[in-house]
Amino acid sequence: MSLIQRDTIHTIQEALIHLTHPQLIQMTHSSRPGVTIDASQRVLIDALPPVLVLHVKRFCYDVSVGGVVKVMKQIRFGPELEIGSGMCVSILAESVGLILCLCRYDGTNSR
């Protein structure tokens, strides 16, 4: 499931917060073969460019259809994107200009 498909995600900001939130995983380690270890993983932003370009994935694989379908959910965004300190490796929080790539698709289910 892509981030924008989740019921709790309505903005680009919410998607980034979700992406940088720790997620529980299960893994094995070579020092303890056959033993499953509970761990967490987290995606953090190390550095921001002067202009941040985000590509919003608007398609996903649908098992019931047996193929790729267009995600019709609306996602809100503003002219600036607040990158909080909880999303970054460094303590410094930044506000950056946002350029969103809009692509038109004229295939099945496009609108």
A tleap script that builds the chain and sets N, CA, C and O, in Angstrom:
source leaprc.protein.ff14SB
mol = sequence {
  NMET SER LEU ILE GLN ARG ASP THR ILE HIE
  THR ILE GLN GLU ALA LEU ILE HIE LEU THR
  HIE PRO GLN LEU ILE GLN MET THR HIE SER
  SER ARG PRO GLY VAL THR ILE ASP ALA SER
  GLN ARG VAL LEU ILE ASP ALA LEU PRO PRO
  VAL LEU VAL LEU HIE VAL LYS ARG PHE CYS
  TYR ASP VAL SER VAL GLY GLY VAL VAL LYS
  VAL MET LYS GLN ILE ARG PHE GLY PRO GLU
  LEU GLU ILE GLY SER GLY MET CYS VAL SER
  ILE LEU ALA GLU SER VAL GLY LEU ILE LEU
  CYS LEU CYS ARG TYR ASP GLY THR ASN SER
  CARG
}
set mol.1.N position { 0.847 -1.168 0.000 }
set mol.1.CA position { 0.000 0.000 0.000 }
set mol.1.C position { 0.896 1.236 0.000 }
set mol.1.O position { 1.833 1.329 0.793 }
set mol.2.N position { 0.610 2.172 -0.880 }
set mol.2.CA position { 1.379 3.408 -0.892 }
set mol.2.C position { 0.923 4.307 0.252 }
set mol.2.O position { -0.173 4.140 0.788 }
set mol.3.N position { 1.761 5.248 0.615 }
set mol.3.CA position { 1.453 6.132 1.743 }
set mol.3.C position { 0.159 6.909 1.546 }
set mol.3.O position { -0.627 7.048 2.483 }
set mol.4.N position { -0.073 7.420 0.335 }
set mol.4.CA position { -1.251 8.266 0.142 }
set mol.4.C position { -2.557 7.484 0.171 }
set mol.4.O position { -3.627 8.086 0.261 }
set mol.5.N position { -2.499 6.165 0.096 }
set mol.5.CA position { -3.715 5.364 0.160 }
set mol.5.C position { -4.236 5.214 1.589 }
set mol.5.O position { -5.416 4.920 1.780 }
set mol.6.N position { -3.402 5.404 2.573 }
set mol.6.CA position { -3.812 5.224 3.962 }
set mol.6.C position { -4.899 6.224 4.334 }
set mol.6.O position { -4.863 7.378 3.910 }
set mol.7.N position { -5.874 5.771 5.135 }
set mol.7.CA position { -6.994 6.630 5.530 }
set mol.7.C position { -6.556 7.841 6.337 }
set mol.7.O position { -7.225 8.873 6.302 }
set mol.8.N position { -5.451 7.740 7.064 }
set mol.8.CA position { -4.995 8.832 7.925 }
set mol.8.C position { -4.161 9.876 7.197 }
set mol.8.O position { -3.823 10.901 7.788 }
set mol.9.N position { -3.822 9.650 5.944 }
set mol.9.CA position { -2.971 10.565 5.181 }
set mol.9.C position { -3.839 11.418 4.256 }
set mol.9.O position { -4.531 10.904 3.378 }
set mol.10.N position { -3.783 12.754 4.478 }
set mol.10.CA position { -4.552 13.686 3.643 }
set mol.10.C position { -3.680 14.788 3.054 }
set mol.10.O position { -4.121 15.525 2.171 }
set mol.11.N position { -2.429 14.906 3.545 }
set mol.11.CA position { -1.512 15.945 3.076 }
set mol.11.C position { -0.128 15.351 2.848 }
set mol.11.O position { 0.182 14.264 3.335 }
set mol.12.N position { 0.700 16.078 2.103 }
set mol.12.CA position { 2.092 15.682 1.911 }
set mol.12.C position { 2.801 15.657 3.259 }
set mol.12.O position { 3.612 14.767 3.517 }
set mol.13.N position { 2.500 16.631 4.124 }
set mol.13.CA position { 3.093 16.705 5.458 }
set mol.13.C position { 2.801 15.434 6.260 }
set mol.13.O position { 3.705 14.875 6.881 }
set mol.14.N position { 1.554 14.976 6.251 }
set mol.14.CA position { 1.174 13.759 6.974 }
set mol.14.C position { 1.893 12.529 6.416 }
set mol.14.O position { 2.269 11.634 7.172 }
set mol.15.N position { 2.082 12.483 5.098 }
set mol.15.CA position { 2.784 11.360 4.484 }
set mol.15.C position { 4.244 11.323 4.938 }
set mol.15.O position { 4.778 10.250 5.222 }
set mol.16.N position { 4.894 12.493 5.009 }
set mol.16.CA position { 6.276 12.534 5.469 }
set mol.16.C position { 6.400 12.173 6.945 }
set mol.16.O position { 7.348 11.493 7.341 }
set mol.17.N position { 5.462 12.617 7.751 }
set mol.17.CA position { 5.470 12.258 9.176 }
set mol.17.C position { 5.343 10.741 9.321 }
set mol.17.O position { 6.060 10.122 10.107 }
set mol.18.N position { 4.429 10.156 8.559 }
set mol.18.CA position { 4.253 8.696 8.617 }
set mol.18.C position { 5.519 7.970 8.148 }
set mol.18.O position { 5.929 6.977 8.749 }
set mol.19.N position { 6.122 8.464 7.091 }
set mol.19.CA position { 7.323 7.847 6.543 }
set mol.19.C position { 8.477 7.859 7.545 }
set mol.19.O position { 9.261 6.911 7.593 }
set mol.20.N position { 8.589 8.925 8.346 }
set mol.20.CA position { 9.708 9.064 9.280 }
set mol.20.C position { 9.390 8.529 10.674 }
set mol.20.O position { 10.226 8.622 11.573 }
set mol.21.N position { 8.211 7.978 10.865 }
set mol.21.CA position { 7.833 7.398 12.159 }
set mol.21.C position { 8.440 5.999 12.279 }
set mol.21.O position { 8.414 5.243 11.307 }
set mol.22.N position { 8.988 5.631 13.446 }
set mol.22.CA position { 9.569 4.285 13.594 }
set mol.22.C position { 8.533 3.188 13.310 }
set mol.22.O position { 7.377 3.288 13.721 }
set mol.23.N position { 8.966 2.151 12.607 }
set mol.23.CA position { 8.088 1.035 12.279 }
set mol.23.C position { 8.689 -0.251 12.832 }
set mol.23.O position { 9.887 -0.498 12.695 }
set mol.24.N position { 7.850 -1.058 13.452 }
set mol.24.CA position { 8.304 -2.319 14.030 }
set mol.24.C position { 8.558 -3.342 12.930 }
set mol.24.O position { 7.773 -3.465 11.990 }
set mol.25.N position { 9.664 -4.073 13.057 }
set mol.25.CA position { 9.999 -5.131 12.116 }
set mol.25.C position { 10.476 -6.347 12.900 }
set mol.25.O position { 10.847 -6.235 14.068 }
set mol.26.N position { 10.465 -7.492 12.261 }
set mol.26.CA position { 11.039 -8.699 12.840 }
set mol.26.C position { 12.195 -9.126 11.954 }
set mol.26.O position { 12.095 -9.105 10.728 }
set mol.27.N position { 13.300 -9.517 12.592 }
set mol.27.CA position { 14.475 -9.894 11.828 }
set mol.27.C position { 15.224 -11.008 12.538 }
set mol.27.O position { 14.956 -11.314 13.700 }
set mol.28.N position { 16.156 -11.605 11.829 }
set mol.28.CA position { 17.040 -12.592 12.433 }
set mol.28.C position { 18.458 -12.038 12.388 }
set mol.28.O position { 18.778 -11.192 11.553 }
set mol.29.N position { 19.292 -12.517 13.281 }
set mol.29.CA position { 20.675 -12.051 13.343 }
set mol.29.C position { 21.595 -13.254 13.246 }
set mol.29.O position { 21.274 -14.334 13.743 }
set mol.30.N position { 22.731 -13.065 12.609 }
set mol.30.CA position { 23.656 -14.186 12.393 }
set mol.30.C position { 24.178 -14.777 13.713 }
set mol.30.O position { 24.542 -15.952 13.761 }
set mol.31.N position { 24.215 -13.972 14.777 }
set mol.31.CA position { 24.705 -14.483 16.056 }
set mol.31.C position { 23.683 -15.375 16.755 }
set mol.31.O position { 24.029 -16.134 17.660 }
set mol.32.N position { 22.409 -15.278 16.326 }
set mol.32.CA position { 21.344 -16.105 16.917 }
set mol.32.C position { 20.486 -16.701 15.811 }
set mol.32.O position { 19.339 -16.289 15.636 }
set mol.33.N position { 21.019 -17.669 15.056 }
set mol.33.CA position { 20.265 -18.235 13.929 }
set mol.33.C position { 18.968 -18.902 14.398 }
set mol.33.O position { 18.933 -19.595 15.414 }
set mol.34.N position { 17.908 -18.669 13.627 }
set mol.34.CA position { 16.612 -19.266 13.931 }
set mol.34.C position { 15.809 -18.520 14.967 }
set mol.34.O position { 14.664 -18.884 15.237 }
set mol.35.N position { 16.378 -17.483 15.555 }
set mol.35.CA position { 15.680 -16.693 16.571 }
set mol.35.C position { 15.212 -15.386 15.935 }
set mol.35.O position { 16.009 -14.655 15.347 }
set mol.36.N position { 13.925 -15.099 16.055 }
set mol.36.CA position { 13.370 -13.859 15.531 }
set mol.36.C position { 13.513 -12.760 16.579 }
set mol.36.O position { 13.164 -12.950 17.745 }
set mol.37.N position { 14.020 -11.630 16.159 }
set mol.37.CA position { 14.238 -10.486 17.038 }
set mol.37.C position { 13.289 -9.365 16.639 }
set mol.37.O position { 13.169 -9.044 15.456 }
set mol.38.N position { 12.612 -8.767 17.619 }
set mol.38.CA position { 11.789 -7.589 17.358 }
set mol.38.C position { 12.699 -6.365 17.324 }
set mol.38.O position { 13.534 -6.178 18.208 }
set mol.39.N position { 12.532 -5.542 16.304 }
set mol.39.CA position { 13.355 -4.348 16.139 }
set mol.39.C position { 12.498 -3.244 15.540 }
set mol.39.O position { 11.315 -3.452 15.272 }
set mol.40.N position { 13.075 -2.094 15.334 }
set mol.40.CA position { 12.365 -1.014 14.654 }
set mol.40.C position { 13.297 -0.399 13.621 }
set mol.40.O position { 14.519 -0.438 13.759 }
set mol.41.N position { 12.695 0.165 12.592 }
set mol.41.CA position { 13.461 0.870 11.577 }
set mol.41.C position { 12.809 2.222 11.360 }
set mol.41.O position { 11.614 2.398 11.593 }
set mol.42.N position { 13.611 3.170 10.911 }
set mol.42.CA position { 13.108 4.525 10.747 }
set mol.42.C position { 13.837 5.193 9.591 }
set mol.42.O position { 15.051 5.051 9.448 }
set mol.43.N position { 13.098 5.915 8.774 }
set mol.43.CA position { 13.667 6.690 7.680 }
set mol.43.C position { 13.779 8.130 8.157 }
set mol.43.O position { 12.793 8.721 8.595 }
set mol.44.N position { 14.981 8.695 8.073 }
set mol.44.CA position { 15.203 10.091 8.447 }
set mol.44.C position { 15.858 10.833 7.290 }
set mol.44.O position { 16.532 10.229 6.455 }
set mol.45.N position { 15.658 12.131 7.249 }
set mol.45.CA position { 16.242 12.978 6.215 }
set mol.45.C position { 17.582 13.480 6.734 }
set mol.45.O position { 17.659 14.069 7.812 }
set mol.46.N position { 18.638 13.244 5.956 }
set mol.46.CA position { 19.976 13.651 6.378 }
set mol.46.C position { 20.251 15.110 6.022 }
set mol.46.O position { 20.765 15.860 6.852 }
set mol.47.N position { 19.917 15.517 4.812 }
set mol.47.CA position { 20.149 16.890 4.362 }
set mol.47.C position { 19.084 17.244 3.335 }
set mol.47.O position { 18.577 16.379 2.622 }
set mol.48.N position { 18.760 18.507 3.274 }
set mol.48.CA position { 17.751 18.975 2.324 }
set mol.48.C position { 18.408 19.810 1.226 }
set mol.48.O position { 19.295 20.616 1.505 }
set mol.49.N position { 17.977 19.620 -0.012 }
set mol.49.CA position { 18.486 20.453 -1.098 }
set mol.49.C position { 17.784 21.813 -1.071 }
set mol.49.O position { 16.778 21.971 -0.380 }
set mol.50.N position { 18.299 22.791 -1.812 }
set mol.50.CA position { 17.625 24.101 -1.869 }
set mol.50.C position { 16.190 23.993 -2.386 }
set mol.50.O position { 15.304 24.726 -1.947 }
set mol.51.N position { 15.974 23.073 -3.319 }
set mol.51.CA position { 14.632 22.818 -3.851 }
set mol.51.C position { 14.363 21.322 -3.734 }
set mol.51.O position { 15.127 20.501 -4.242 }
set mol.52.N position { 13.280 20.982 -3.065 }
set mol.52.CA position { 12.914 19.582 -2.879 }
set mol.52.C position { 11.819 19.226 -3.881 }
set mol.52.O position { 10.777 19.879 -3.932 }
set mol.53.N position { 12.061 18.198 -4.668 }
set mol.53.CA position { 11.088 17.741 -5.655 }
set mol.53.C position { 10.519 16.411 -5.177 }
set mol.53.O position { 11.264 15.455 -4.967 }
set mol.54.N position { 9.204 16.349 -5.005 }
set mol.54.CA position { 8.535 15.124 -4.578 }
set mol.54.C position { 7.696 14.581 -5.724 }
set mol.54.O position { 6.994 15.333 -6.401 }
set mol.55.N position { 7.770 13.287 -5.937 }
set mol.55.CA position { 6.938 12.616 -6.929 }
set mol.55.C position { 5.909 11.799 -6.163 }
set mol.55.O position { 6.272 10.893 -5.413 }
set mol.56.N position { 4.651 12.103 -6.340 }
set mol.56.CA position { 3.579 11.416 -5.626 }
set mol.56.C position { 3.113 10.237 -6.489 }
set mol.56.O position { 2.617 10.415 -7.601 }
set mol.57.N position { 3.283 9.054 -5.952 }
set mol.57.CA position { 2.882 7.836 -6.662 }
set mol.57.C position { 1.351 7.758 -6.676 }
set mol.57.O position { 0.725 7.663 -5.620 }
set mol.58.N position { 0.762 7.798 -7.847 }
set mol.58.CA position { -0.691 7.810 -7.987 }
set mol.58.C position { -1.244 6.485 -8.506 }
set mol.58.O position { -2.417 6.406 -8.870 }
set mol.59.N position { -0.419 5.452 -8.544 }
set mol.59.CA position { -0.851 4.153 -9.039 }
set mol.59.C position { -0.447 3.074 -8.049 }
set mol.59.O position { 0.561 3.212 -7.356 }
set mol.60.N position { -1.218 2.010 -7.979 }
set mol.60.CA position { -0.876 0.887 -7.116 }
set mol.60.C position { -1.416 -0.399 -7.754 }
set mol.60.O position { -2.283 -0.359 -8.628 }
set mol.61.N position { -0.893 -1.516 -7.304 }
set mol.61.CA position { -1.360 -2.810 -7.796 }
set mol.61.C position { -2.583 -3.223 -6.990 }
set mol.61.O position { -2.550 -3.218 -5.759 }
set mol.62.N position { -3.651 -3.577 -7.674 }
set mol.62.CA position { -4.893 -4.006 -7.034 }
set mol.62.C position { -5.084 -5.496 -7.308 }
set mol.62.O position { -5.231 -5.914 -8.456 }
set mol.63.N position { -5.079 -6.289 -6.239 }
set mol.63.CA position { -5.196 -7.741 -6.365 }
set mol.63.C position { -6.533 -8.132 -6.991 }
set mol.63.O position { -6.594 -9.053 -7.805 }
set mol.64.N position { -7.613 -7.426 -6.606 }
set mol.64.CA position { -8.941 -7.781 -7.115 }
set mol.64.C position { -9.059 -7.541 -8.626 }
set mol.64.O position { -9.804 -8.241 -9.312 }
set mol.65.N position { -8.327 -6.555 -9.134 }
set mol.65.CA position { -8.351 -6.256 -10.569 }
set mol.65.C position { -7.292 -7.067 -11.298 }
set mol.65.O position { -7.435 -7.390 -12.477 }
set mol.66.N position { -6.229 -7.390 -10.573 }
set mol.66.CA position { -5.131 -8.122 -11.194 }
set mol.66.C position { -4.224 -7.216 -12.002 }
set mol.66.O position { -3.592 -7.660 -12.961 }
set mol.67.N position { -4.157 -5.954 -11.623 }
set mol.67.CA position { -3.307 -5.018 -12.353 }
set mol.67.C position { -3.181 -3.692 -11.629 }
set mol.67.O position { -3.622 -3.531 -10.491 }
set mol.68.N position { -2.574 -2.760 -12.315 }
set mol.68.CA position { -2.328 -1.435 -11.756 }
set mol.68.C position { -3.566 -0.554 -11.930 }
set mol.68.O position { -4.173 -0.532 -13.001 }
set mol.69.N position { -3.935 0.172 -10.872 }
set mol.69.CA position { -5.068 1.099 -10.927 }
set mol.69.C position { -4.617 2.466 -10.442 }
set mol.69.O position { -3.641 2.587 -9.703 }
set mol.70.N position { -5.331 3.480 -10.862 }
set mol.70.CA position { -5.020 4.848 -10.457 }
set mol.70.C position { -5.622 5.127 -9.081 }
set mol.70.O position { -6.772 4.773 -8.821 }
set mol.71.N position { -4.846 5.759 -8.202 }
set mol.71.CA position { -5.329 6.175 -6.883 }
set mol.71.C position { -6.049 7.507 -7.061 }
set mol.71.O position { -5.448 8.487 -7.499 }
set mol.72.N position { -7.340 7.544 -6.721 }
set mol.72.CA position { -8.150 8.726 -6.971 }
set mol.72.C position { -8.238 9.672 -5.764 }
set mol.72.O position { -8.893 10.711 -5.845 }
set mol.73.N position { -7.597 9.329 -4.672 }
set mol.73.CA position { -7.653 10.131 -3.456 }
set mol.73.C position { -6.969 11.484 -3.658 }
set mol.73.O position { -5.906 11.565 -4.274 }
set mol.74.N position { -7.588 12.545 -3.134 }
set mol.74.CA position { -6.990 13.874 -3.213 }
set mol.74.C position { -6.023 14.077 -2.053 }
set mol.74.O position { -6.328 13.713 -0.917 }
set mol.75.N position { -4.870 14.652 -2.332 }
set mol.75.CA position { -3.854 14.958 -1.335 }
set mol.75.C position { -3.600 16.463 -1.389 }
set mol.75.O position { -3.353 17.018 -2.460 }
set mol.76.N position { -3.663 17.126 -0.220 }
set mol.76.CA position { -3.457 18.577 -0.147 }
set mol.76.C position { -1.984 18.907 0.080 }
set mol.76.O position { -1.258 18.134 0.706 }
set mol.77.N position { -1.556 20.035 -0.421 }
set mol.77.CA position { -0.207 20.532 -0.191 }
set mol.77.C position { -0.210 22.041 -0.332 }
set mol.77.O position { -1.035 22.611 -1.046 }
set mol.78.N position { 0.723 22.679 0.357 }
set mol.78.CA position { 0.847 24.124 0.302 }
set mol.78.C position { 2.130 24.527 -0.404 }
set mol.78.O position { 2.874 23.669 -0.879 }
set mol.79.N position { 2.396 25.833 -0.478 }
set mol.79.CA position { 3.608 26.303 -1.170 }
set mol.79.C position { 4.887 26.022 -0.381 }
set mol.79.O position { 5.979 26.030 -0.950 }
set mol.80.N position { 4.757 25.772 0.938 }
set mol.80.CA position { 5.915 25.433 1.756 }
set mol.80.C position { 5.642 24.147 2.511 }
set mol.80.O position { 4.499 23.809 2.820 }
set mol.81.N position { 6.719 23.445 2.796 }
set mol.81.CA position { 6.627 22.171 3.497 }
set mol.81.C position { 7.510 22.258 4.732 }
set mol.81.O position { 8.711 22.502 4.621 }
set mol.82.N position { 6.929 22.063 5.897 }
set mol.82.CA position { 7.675 22.112 7.152 }
set mol.82.C position { 8.310 20.755 7.418 }
set mol.82.O position { 7.618 19.746 7.562 }
set mol.83.N position { 9.638 20.746 7.482 }
set mol.83.CA position { 10.382 19.535 7.807 }
set mol.83.C position { 10.795 19.671 9.270 }
set mol.83.O position { 11.744 20.391 9.583 }
set mol.84.N position { 10.095 18.990 10.156 }
set mol.84.CA position { 10.350 19.108 11.586 }
set mol.84.C position { 11.612 18.387 12.014 }
set mol.84.O position { 12.138 17.548 11.283 }
set mol.85.N position { 12.100 18.722 13.214 }
set mol.85.CA position { 13.333 18.113 13.721 }
set mol.85.C position { 13.183 16.605 13.913 }
set mol.85.O position { 14.176 15.880 13.859 }
set mol.86.N position { 11.957 16.118 14.135 }
set mol.86.CA position { 11.732 14.683 14.283 }
set mol.86.C position { 11.885 13.905 12.993 }
set mol.86.O position { 11.927 12.675 13.013 }
set mol.87.N position { 11.969 14.611 11.857 }
set mol.87.CA position { 12.123 13.966 10.559 }
set mol.87.C position { 13.562 13.966 10.078 }
set mol.87.O position { 13.886 13.323 9.079 }
set mol.88.N position { 14.431 14.685 10.785 }
set mol.88.CA position { 15.803 14.878 10.320 }
set mol.88.C position { 16.810 14.192 11.227 }
set mol.88.O position { 16.572 14.005 12.420 }
set mol.89.N position { 17.936 13.821 10.639 }
set mol.89.CA position { 19.033 13.262 11.403 }
set mol.89.C position { 19.595 14.330 12.322 }
set mol.89.O position { 19.854 14.070 13.497 }
set mol.90.N position { 19.784 15.529 11.793 }
set mol.90.CA position { 20.295 16.627 12.606 }
set mol.90.C position { 19.146 17.282 13.373 }
set mol.90.O position { 17.977 17.068 13.053 }
set mol.91.N position { 19.480 18.063 14.362 }
set mol.91.CA position { 18.481 18.755 15.180 }
set mol.91.C position { 17.820 19.885 14.400 }
set mol.91.O position { 16.700 20.282 14.718 }
set mol.92.N position { 18.496 20.402 13.390 }
set mol.92.CA position { 18.020 21.550 12.645 }
set mol.92.C position { 16.751 21.228 11.857 }
set mol.92.O position { 16.738 20.304 11.043 }
set mol.93.N position { 15.701 21.981 12.098 }
set mol.93.CA position { 14.467 21.846 11.312 }
set mol.93.C position { 14.479 22.938 10.249 }
set mol.93.O position { 14.953 24.048 10.488 }
set mol.94.N position { 13.958 22.610 9.088 }
set mol.94.CA position { 13.989 23.561 7.989 }
set mol.94.C position { 12.625 23.677 7.320 }
set mol.94.O position { 11.784 22.782 7.401 }
set mol.95.N position { 12.444 24.802 6.663 }
set mol.95.CA position { 11.273 25.001 5.821 }
set mol.95.C position { 11.796 25.192 4.409 }
set mol.95.O position { 12.663 26.034 4.174 }
set mol.96.N position { 11.275 24.418 3.471 }
set mol.96.CA position { 11.785 24.471 2.105 }
set mol.96.C position { 10.653 24.780 1.144 }
set mol.96.O position { 9.484 24.521 1.429 }
set mol.97.N position { 11.025 25.342 -0.009 }
set mol.97.CA position { 10.055 25.521 -1.075 }
set mol.97.C position { 9.718 24.158 -1.659 }
set mol.97.O position { 10.560 23.260 -1.653 }
set mol.98.N position { 8.533 23.994 -2.150 }
set mol.98.CA position { 8.076 22.696 -2.631 }
set mol.98.C position { 7.694 22.800 -4.102 }
set mol.98.O position { 6.918 23.671 -4.496 }
set mol.99.N position { 8.242 21.913 -4.895 }
set mol.99.CA position { 7.834 21.782 -6.301 }
set mol.99.C position { 7.231 20.400 -6.437 }
set mol.99.O position { 7.889 19.401 -6.146 }
set mol.100.N position { 6.011 20.338 -6.866 }
set mol.100.CA position { 5.347 19.051 -7.024 }
set mol.100.C position { 5.251 18.742 -8.506 }
set mol.100.O position { 4.834 19.585 -9.301 }
set mol.101.N position { 5.635 17.547 -8.869 }
set mol.101.CA position { 5.581 17.123 -10.258 }
set mol.101.C position { 4.181 16.596 -10.550 }
set mol.101.O position { 3.751 15.615 -9.944 }
set mol.102.N position { 3.478 17.223 -11.454 }
set mol.102.CA position { 2.150 16.769 -11.851 }
set mol.102.C position { 2.242 16.136 -13.226 }
set mol.102.O position { 2.710 16.762 -14.178 }
set mol.103.N position { 1.800 14.913 -13.325 }
set mol.103.CA position { 1.842 14.193 -14.599 }
set mol.103.C position { 0.426 13.783 -14.987 }
set mol.103.O position { -0.359 13.364 -14.136 }
set mol.104.N position { 0.111 13.900 -16.234 }
set mol.104.CA position { -1.203 13.483 -16.722 }
set mol.104.C position { -1.083 12.094 -17.328 }
set mol.104.O position { -0.156 11.810 -18.087 }
set mol.105.N position { -2.025 11.243 -16.987 }
set mol.105.CA position { -2.059 9.890 -17.511 }
set mol.105.C position { -3.399 9.696 -18.205 }
set mol.105.O position { -4.445 9.862 -17.577 }
set mol.106.N position { -3.388 9.352 -19.469 }
set mol.106.CA position { -4.620 9.208 -20.234 }
set mol.106.C position { -5.049 7.766 -20.412 }
set mol.106.O position { -5.813 7.451 -21.325 }
set mol.107.N position { -4.563 6.884 -19.547 }
set mol.107.CA position { -4.906 5.456 -19.632 }
set mol.107.C position { -6.194 5.153 -18.898 }
set mol.107.O position { -7.015 6.041 -18.669 }
set mol.108.N position { -6.365 3.907 -18.534 }
set mol.108.CA position { -7.552 3.437 -17.845 }
set mol.108.C position { -7.754 4.171 -16.532 }
set mol.108.O position { -6.803 4.356 -15.772 }
set mol.109.N position { -8.982 4.592 -16.258 }
set mol.109.CA position { -9.373 5.263 -15.023 }
set mol.109.C position { -8.697 6.602 -14.784 }
set mol.109.O position { -8.634 7.045 -13.637 }
set mol.110.N position { -8.189 7.265 -15.812 }
set mol.110.CA position { -7.587 8.587 -15.581 }
set mol.110.C position { -8.674 9.645 -15.591 }
set mol.110.O position { -9.680 9.528 -16.291 }
set mol.111.N position { -8.443 10.680 -14.797 }
set mol.111.CA position { -9.412 11.789 -14.739 }
set mol.111.C position { -8.678 13.079 -14.651 }
set mol.111.O position { -9.299 14.140 -14.591 }
savepdb mol mol.pdb
quit
